[in-house]
Each structure stands twice: as C-alpha cells, then as structure tokens.
Amino acid sequence: MPGLVVRSVYPDRTGMPIFQAGSFISDHRSGIDQRWGGWYVTGKGGGSKHLGNAMYTATEGHEVSGKGKADITDLKEFFDTGAYLRPTSDIVALLVLEHQTRMTNLITRVGWETRMALHDREVMNNALGEPAGTTSESTERRINNAAEELVRYMLFTDEAALPTPVAGTSGFAQEYSQRAGTPKDKRGRSLRELDLKTRLFRYSCSPLIYSEAFRALPDPARKRVLARVREIVTGQDGSAPFAKLTADDRRALRDILTDTGVL
C-alpha cells in the first residue's frame, strides 16, 4: 500500500545517512530523542535531546557522535535562507506533520483492508450460494481489527509526552488552530487547538477525522470507527488502551464530535 514517511537519520557531513547507525520512522508515538535527524528544526522545546540541526560521524563500531543545536529561531547560521519561503523549520509544524503521516497511512490501510474483505465476502457468497451482501464473522473481524488500530492512533493512546513545552517560530501554531472553516462545538472548541505543553493537541482526537480521506472510507469501516469512538468518549469502553483519557477528556471529545456532526 502507498504511504507517507517521515524518517529520522544520522546524516554525515555530505548529507548522506549513516546507514549502519540505523534510522527511525517518526509519528506522535516517537520520543523527542529519536526525531529530526537530518532535519533543520527551529523553535523551543525538547531541549538538546532531539537529533536535528546536526551532522554526525561514525566509528568502526557503528557508534555515531554529533550534537545538534536546539532552541534556535532561524537557520541563517547554516545556509542562505533567502531562497526559501521562510527562514525557519517550525518545530510545531513538524510535530503536526508527523502525526498526520501515520494517520493518513492508517486511513489508507483501513480502506484497503475493508475493500479486500468486502470483495472476498462476495466471492465466498457466490461460491456458497449465499445472498449478496451476506456478511460472515471473519469479514467483520477483518474490518474491525483494521479499524481498531486506526481508532487507537486517532485517540492518541500511545502518544509520547513532550518533555518540555514547545513553541514555534513561524506563526504556524496560530494559523493552524484558527484556520477558517474549522468545525467548532457550541462552546467554540475545536480539535485543531494545540496544547504543546505535555502533548500535541489539547483534545485527544485527530482533526483528520474531518478529512476527505476519512469520509471516503467504505461505510462498514467508517461506521465501525465512529461506533468505537462513541463507545470510548461516552465511557462505555474504559479499557486499558484508553486509560489516558480522563473523564474531562472524554466529555470534551463527546461534545465536540457531537456538535460538529461526527457522532
């Protein structure tokens, strides 16, 4: 299946990754200490632990050394920024991007898995002489298993905590949160509001639940995801994977998703 990748590497002085040192795929589950190798990063947050703004050298034992600069406001010390739209690589924008890539990949995967399950269902119905549309337990299980992984990521069950508050340098955070047309509940709250203190978003549900890609999921998959989200935000499902969601978190999500027409 096609997908999006944000990768963190250890670049040498030519810009090439030091392949023997390994690499990391970045999303909101990744610790700051594994992010942004090979990237420029501007903004405050993460201390000196992230891998950005640095070049590395490797030993024969495949260990790497190098230390990046954190909490910088522009990139002029590294290269001529005049040829680019902005002299920054905003840490907040990078955090949002990394969340979005895996979320988009999971939506794609759930759509694929569901269409394959529905196709195989009709092949079996035809072979067994069953009416078209008859759904077996195995078909439901295939769809539900794929949907569950999307639900868990969508609700940030495995999000890595931010070690320190984060602040960007480009105005991205404000622009993102206040984008025109953002669905809001009766109290003016939206899923695009950022936290940036201990976690990425103030409300623990991905704004991509409003995306065209999510709306285009086959009905059985979309309905299953929304049914699971409803069970969780209403407190019907208080199982361990969703224990991070407090009663206040669930109440806010229920109100926002209900008022904006999702549930």
C-alpha positions in Angstrom: 0.0 0.0 0.0 1.3 3.5 -0.7 2.2 5.6 2.3 3.9 8.7 3.7 7.1 8.5 5.7 8.9 11.0 7.9 12.3 9.4 8.7 14.9 10.5 11.2 18.5 9.6 10.3 22.1 10.3 11.3 23.5 12.4 8.4 27.2 12.8 7.8 28.9 15.9 6.5 27.9 15.2 2.9 24.3 14.9 3.9 24.1 11.2 3.3 22.6 9.0 6.1 25.0 6.8 8.1 23.0 3.7 7.3 24.8 1.4 9.7 23.6 3.7 12.6 20.0 3.0 11.8 17.0 5.3 11.5 13.6 6.0 13.0 10.1 6.4 11.5 8.6 9.4 13.2 5.0 9.9 14.3 3.3 11.1 17.5 4.4 7.9 19.3 8.1 8.8 18.8 10.2 10.3 21.6 11.8 13.6 21.0 15.3 12.0 21.3 14.6 10.0 18.1 13.2 12.8 16.0 14.5 15.1 13.3 17.9 13.6 12.5 18.7 15.0 9.1 16.2 17.9 9.5 16.6 21.5 10.5 14.4 22.5 13.4 13.6 25.9 14.8 11.6 26.7 17.9 11.8 26.0 21.6 11.2 22.6 23.2 12.8 19.3 23.5 16.0 20.7 25.0 19.1 19.4 23.3 17.8 15.8 23.1 16.5 15.8 19.5 18.7 14.8 16.6 18.1 17.9 14.4 20.5 20.6 13.2 23.4 18.3 13.4 25.9 16.2 11.3 27.3 13.0 12.7 30.4 10.9 12.4 30.6 7.2 12.8 33.3 4.9 14.3 34.2 1.4 13.1 31.9 0.1 15.8 29.0 1.9 14.1 28.6 4.3 17.0 27.8 7.8 16.0 28.7 11.1 17.6 27.4 14.6 17.0 25.4 17.2 18.8 22.7 19.4 17.3 21.6 22.9 18.3 18.3 23.2 20.0 16.0 26.2 20.6 17.2 28.2 17.6 14.9 30.8 15.9 16.2 30.8 12.3 18.6 28.9 10.1 20.9 31.6 8.8 23.9 30.2 10.5 23.5 27.0 8.5 22.8 28.3 4.9 21.5 31.2 2.9 17.7 31.2 3.7 16.9 33.9 1.2 15.9 31.3 -1.5 13.2 29.9 0.7 9.7 31.0 1.7 10.7 31.1 5.3 14.0 31.1 7.2 12.6 28.5 9.7 11.6 24.9 10.1 9.0 25.2 12.7 9.0 22.5 15.4 5.2 22.7 15.8 4.7 22.2 12.1 7.0 19.2 12.2 5.1 17.7 15.1 1.7 18.1 13.3 3.2 16.7 10.1 4.5 13.6 11.9 1.1 12.9 13.4 -0.6 13.4 10.1 1.6 11.0 8.1 0.8 7.8 10.1 -2.9 8.9 10.5 -3.2 9.2 6.7 -1.4 5.8 6.2 -3.8 4.1 8.6 -6.9 5.6 6.9 -5.5 4.3 3.6 -4.8 0.9 5.1 -8.3 0.6 6.7 -9.9 1.5 3.3 -7.7 -1.2 1.5 -8.4 -3.9 4.1 -12.1 -3.2 4.1 -12.4 -3.3 0.3 -10.5 -6.5 0.2 -12.7 -8.0 2.9 -15.8 -7.0 1.1 -14.5 -8.3 -2.2 -13.6 -11.7 -0.7 -17.0 -11.8 1.0 -18.8 -11.6 -2.3 -16.5 -14.3 -3.8 -17.4 -16.6 -1.0 -21.1 -15.7 -1.1 -21.2 -16.6 -4.8 -19.3 -19.8 -4.2 -21.6 -20.9 -1.4 -24.8 -19.7 -3.0 -25.4 -17.1 -0.3 -27.3 -13.9 -1.0 -25.2 -10.9 -2.0 -24.2 -8.8 1.0 -24.3 -11.6 3.5 -21.5 -10.9 6.0 -19.6 -13.6 7.9 -17.9 -13.2 11.2 -14.5 -13.5 9.5 -15.3 -10.5 7.3 -16.4 -8.4 10.3 -13.3 -9.4 12.2 -11.0 -8.3 9.3 -12.7 -4.9 9.2 -12.9 -4.4 12.9 -9.2 -5.3 13.5 -8.1 -2.8 10.9 -10.4 -0.2 12.3 -9.3 -0.7 15.9 -5.7 0.3 15.1 -6.9 3.5 13.5 -9.1 4.3 16.5 -6.2 3.9 18.9 -3.9 6.1 16.9 -6.7 8.6 16.3 -7.3 9.0 20.0 -3.5 9.3 20.8 -3.4 6.2 23.1 0.3 5.8 22.6 1.4 9.4 22.2 4.8 10.2 23.6 4.7 13.0 26.1 6.5 16.2 25.3 9.4 16.5 27.8 9.2 20.3 27.9 6.7 22.9 26.5 7.1 23.6 22.8 6.9 26.9 21.0 7.3 27.5 17.2 8.9 30.3 15.3 6.8 30.9 12.2 3.3 31.6 13.4 2.2 28.1 12.2 0.6 27.2 15.6 -1.8 30.1 15.5 -2.6 29.8 11.8 -3.2 26.1 12.2 -5.5 26.5 15.2 -7.5 29.4 13.7 -7.9 28.2 10.2 -11.2 29.4 8.6 -13.8 26.7 8.4 -12.6 24.6 11.3 -15.5 22.8 12.8 -16.3 24.0 16.4 -18.7 23.0 19.1 -21.2 25.2 20.8 -18.5 26.5 23.2 -16.1 27.4 20.3 -13.8 24.4 20.9 -12.1 22.6 18.0 -9.9 19.5 17.5 -7.3 21.8 15.9 -6.5 23.5 19.2 -2.9 22.8 20.2 -1.6 22.0 23.7 2.2 22.0 23.2 2.8 21.7 27.0 2.7 17.9 27.5 1.0 16.7 24.3 0.4 17.9 20.8 -3.3 18.6 20.8 -5.5 20.0 23.5 -8.2 17.4 22.7 -7.0 13.9 22.1 -8.7 13.1 18.8 -7.1 13.7 15.4 -8.6 16.6 13.3 -8.2 14.3 10.3 -11.5 12.7 11.4 -12.9 15.6 9.3 -10.8 14.8 6.3 -12.0 13.8 2.9 -9.9 10.7 3.2 -11.7 9.6 6.3 -15.1 10.5 4.9 -14.3 8.4 1.8 -13.8 5.2 3.8 -16.1 2.3 2.9 -19.3 2.5 5.0 -18.6 -0.6 7.2 -15.1 0.8 8.2 -16.2 4.3 8.8 -19.2 3.3 10.8 -17.1 0.9 12.9 -14.5 3.6 13.7 -17.2 6.0 14.7 -19.0 3.4 16.8 -15.8 2.7 18.7 -15.1 6.4 19.2 -18.6 6.8 20.6 -18.2 3.9 23.0 -14.9 5.4 24.2 -15.9 9.1 24.6 -19.2 8.2 26.3 -17.3 6.0 28.8 -18.8 2.7 27.7 -15.3 1.5 27.0 -12.9 2.3 29.8 -10.4 -0.4 29.0 -6.6 -0.1 29.4 -5.7 1.2 26.0 -7.8 4.3 26.6 -7.0 4.8 30.2 -5.1 8.0 29.4 -8.4 9.7 28.5 -9.7 11.3 31.7 -13.4 11.9 32.3 -12.9 15.6 31.2 -11.1 14.5 28.1 -14.0 12.1 27.1 -16.6 14.7 27.9 -14.9 17.4 25.8 -14.5 15.0 22.9 -18.1 13.8 23.1 -19.3 17.4 23.0 -17.0 18.5 20.1 -17.7 15.4 18.0 -21.4 15.6 18.6 -21.8 19.3 18.0 -19.7 19.1 14.8 -21.8 16.3 13.3 -19.3 13.4 13.6 -21.2 11.4 16.2 
